[in-house]
Amino acid sequence: MITATREDYLRAIYRLEEKRGRLIKAVELANELHLAKSTVSERLRELACAKLVNPQYSTLSLTARGRTLARTLTYKHRII
Protein backbone atom coordinates (compact mmCIF):
# COMPACT_ATOMS: atom_id res chain seq x y z
CA MET A 1 0.00 0.00 0.00
CA ILE A 2 1.19 3.48 -0.81
CA THR A 3 0.81 6.07 1.92
CA ALA A 4 0.54 9.83 1.49
CA THR A 5 4.10 10.20 2.81
CA ARG A 6 5.46 7.74 0.26
CA GLU A 7 3.56 9.58 -2.47
CA ASP A 8 5.19 12.85 -1.41
CA TYR A 9 8.66 11.30 -1.50
CA LEU A 10 8.14 9.66 -4.89
CA ARG A 11 6.78 12.85 -6.42
CA ALA A 12 9.63 14.93 -4.96
CA ILE A 13 12.27 12.51 -6.28
CA TYR A 14 10.58 12.47 -9.68
CA ARG A 15 10.41 16.28 -9.87
CA LEU A 16 14.05 16.70 -8.79
CA GLU A 17 15.28 14.13 -11.33
CA GLU A 18 13.31 15.84 -14.08
CA LYS A 19 14.49 19.31 -13.05
CA ARG A 20 18.16 18.42 -12.67
CA GLY A 21 18.40 15.75 -15.37
CA ARG A 22 20.56 13.50 -13.20
CA LEU A 23 20.52 11.30 -10.12
CA ILE A 24 19.81 13.19 -6.94
CA LYS A 25 21.27 13.06 -3.45
CA ALA A 26 19.38 12.43 -0.22
CA VAL A 27 20.45 15.88 0.99
CA GLU A 28 18.77 17.49 -2.02
CA LEU A 29 15.59 15.55 -1.27
CA ALA A 30 15.72 16.60 2.39
CA ASN A 31 16.08 20.24 1.35
CA GLU A 32 13.19 19.94 -1.11
CA LEU A 33 10.90 18.41 1.53
CA HIS A 34 12.19 20.68 4.33
CA LEU A 35 13.04 17.68 6.51
CA ALA A 36 16.11 16.43 8.37
CA LYS A 37 18.42 14.13 6.42
CA SER A 38 17.99 11.41 9.04
CA THR A 39 14.21 11.42 8.51
CA VAL A 40 14.65 11.21 4.76
CA SER A 41 17.17 8.37 5.11
CA GLU A 42 14.68 6.32 7.13
CA ARG A 43 11.94 6.80 4.55
CA LEU A 44 14.32 6.00 1.69
CA ARG A 45 15.10 2.66 3.35
CA GLU A 46 11.39 1.91 3.41
CA LEU A 47 11.02 2.89 -0.25
CA ALA A 48 14.01 0.71 -1.14
CA CYS A 49 12.44 -2.27 0.66
CA ALA A 50 9.25 -1.66 -1.32
CA LYS A 51 11.40 -1.65 -4.49
CA LEU A 52 10.42 1.90 -5.43
CA VAL A 53 13.88 3.49 -5.06
CA ASN A 54 17.42 2.40 -5.92
CA PRO A 55 19.90 3.86 -3.44
CA GLN A 56 23.39 3.98 -5.00
CA TYR A 57 26.20 5.21 -2.76
CA SER A 58 25.31 8.85 -2.10
CA THR A 59 22.72 9.13 -4.90
CA LEU A 60 19.32 7.64 -5.50
CA SER A 61 16.99 6.96 -8.39
CA LEU A 62 13.50 5.62 -8.92
CA THR A 63 13.01 2.03 -10.04
CA ALA A 64 10.83 1.41 -13.10
CA ARG A 65 7.88 0.70 -10.79
CA GLY A 66 8.63 3.79 -8.69
CA ARG A 67 8.95 6.01 -11.77
CA THR A 68 5.63 4.79 -13.17
CA LEU A 69 3.89 5.38 -9.87
CA ALA A 70 5.48 8.82 -9.42
CA ARG A 71 4.55 9.84 -12.98
CA THR A 72 0.94 8.74 -12.42
CA LEU A 73 0.72 10.58 -9.08
CA THR A 74 2.22 13.74 -10.54
CA TYR A 75 -0.22 13.62 -13.46
CA LYS A 76 -3.20 13.21 -11.11
CA HIS A 77 -2.05 16.08 -8.90
CA ARG A 78 -1.63 18.37 -11.90
CA ILE A 79 -5.15 17.59 -13.09
CA ILE A 80 -6.62 18.32 -9.67
C-alpha positions as CSV (number, residue, x, y, z in Angstrom):
1,M,0.0,0.0,0.0
2,I,1.2,3.5,-0.8
3,T,0.8,6.1,1.9
4,A,0.5,9.8,1.5
5,T,4.1,10.2,2.8
6,R,5.5,7.7,0.3
7,E,3.6,9.6,-2.5
8,D,5.2,12.9,-1.4
9,Y,8.7,11.3,-1.5
10,L,8.1,9.7,-4.9
11,R,6.8,12.8,-6.4
12,A,9.6,14.9,-5.0
13,I,12.3,12.5,-6.3
14,Y,10.6,12.5,-9.7
15,R,10.4,16.3,-9.9
16,L,14.1,16.7,-8.8
17,E,15.3,14.1,-11.3
18,E,13.3,15.8,-14.1
19,K,14.5,19.3,-13.1
20,R,18.2,18.4,-12.7
21,G,18.4,15.8,-15.4
22,R,20.6,13.5,-13.2
23,L,20.5,11.3,-10.1
24,I,19.8,13.2,-6.9
25,K,21.3,13.1,-3.5
26,A,19.4,12.4,-0.2
27,V,20.5,15.9,1.0
28,E,18.8,17.5,-2.0
29,L,15.6,15.5,-1.3
30,A,15.7,16.6,2.4
31,N,16.1,20.2,1.3
32,E,13.2,19.9,-1.1
33,L,10.9,18.4,1.5
34,H,12.2,20.7,4.3
35,L,13.0,17.7,6.5
36,A,16.1,16.4,8.4
37,K,18.4,14.1,6.4
38,S,18.0,11.4,9.0
39,T,14.2,11.4,8.5
40,V,14.7,11.2,4.8
41,S,17.2,8.4,5.1
42,E,14.7,6.3,7.1
43,R,11.9,6.8,4.5
44,L,14.3,6.0,1.7
45,R,15.1,2.7,3.4
46,E,11.4,1.9,3.4
47,L,11.0,2.9,-0.2
48,A,14.0,0.7,-1.1
49,C,12.4,-2.3,0.7
50,A,9.2,-1.7,-1.3
51,K,11.4,-1.7,-4.5
52,L,10.4,1.9,-5.4
53,V,13.9,3.5,-5.1
54,N,17.4,2.4,-5.9
55,P,19.9,3.9,-3.4
56,Q,23.4,4.0,-5.0
57,Y,26.2,5.2,-2.8
58,S,25.3,8.9,-2.1
59,T,22.7,9.1,-4.9
60,L,19.3,7.6,-5.5
61,S,17.0,7.0,-8.4
62,L,13.5,5.6,-8.9
63,T,13.0,2.0,-10.0
64,A,10.8,1.4,-13.1
65,R,7.9,0.7,-10.8
66,G,8.6,3.8,-8.7
67,R,9.0,6.0,-11.8
68,T,5.6,4.8,-13.2
69,L,3.9,5.4,-9.9
70,A,5.5,8.8,-9.4
71,R,4.6,9.8,-13.0
72,T,0.9,8.7,-12.4
73,L,0.7,10.6,-9.1
74,T,2.2,13.7,-10.5
75,Y,-0.2,13.6,-13.5
76,K,-3.2,13.2,-11.1
77,H,-2.1,16.1,-8.9
78,R,-1.6,18.4,-11.9
79,I,-5.1,17.6,-13.1
80,I,-6.6,18.3,-9.7
